[in-house]
C-alpha cells in the first residue's frame, strides 16, 4: 500500500492485527515452488507456514497493446502518457484514448471514481469525433476523486479523502455485511442478490435500460 497515505496504511495495519493477521513488513517472498510443503521463504531466510499462497504483490499497467504502435506514449512505469483530452500522447493517433489505472493522468490516488470521471471525458470526446468535431473535453484530477472507502473486516471500514498532501480519515462501523455490493448489481440493471439459477442465455443491458437476449452465451 505504498502509494496510499500514511494514515490509511496505519489504519489498515491496525485492523489486520486486530483480526489476528500476522503482518510481515520489509520482506519479499523468494521461494514458494513446493506446493506440498505449504510454506514460503522470505528474503531474510524466515520460513512462513501457510495453507494457501496467493501472489498479489503489486501490479503493472497492461499497456503492451500500444508498446509497438506508439512506444513514445509509454512511460517508464508502463503507464500510457495522455493529453488533457485523454488522447494518447501521439499526434499520429488522435482517435486512441486511455483512461483508468493504465493512463498517466497524475491522479494522486487512482481509483474507480477517478476512472469513471475519465471514462465520461473519453466518451464525450468520442461522440464529438463521430460528429466530425475535435475533442474539447478535458480531465484534471479533482480533490473529491481521491475518496476511498476501505473495508476492514465485515463490520468496520474507513473513509479517506486524500489529495496527495492533505488527508481526512473517518472510521465507521458497518452493518451491511454485503459491503454495498448491491450497488454493482443495480449498475448492471439487475435485482440485487436475486438468484437466477444457471445461466443458459446471456442478458445484455443497453444504455437506455433495454434488455436483449444473447442465445449464443453458454455456461
Beta strands, then each sheet from edge to edge (+ up, - down):
strand 1: 29-31
strand 2: 39-42
strand 3: 47-49
strand 4: 80-81
strand 5: 103-104
strand 6: 148-151
strand 7: 156-162
strand 8: 167-173
strand 9: 202-205
strand 10: 211-214
sheet 1: 1+ 2- 3+
sheet 2: 4+ 5+
sheet 3: 6+ 7- 8+
sheet 4: 9+ 10-
end
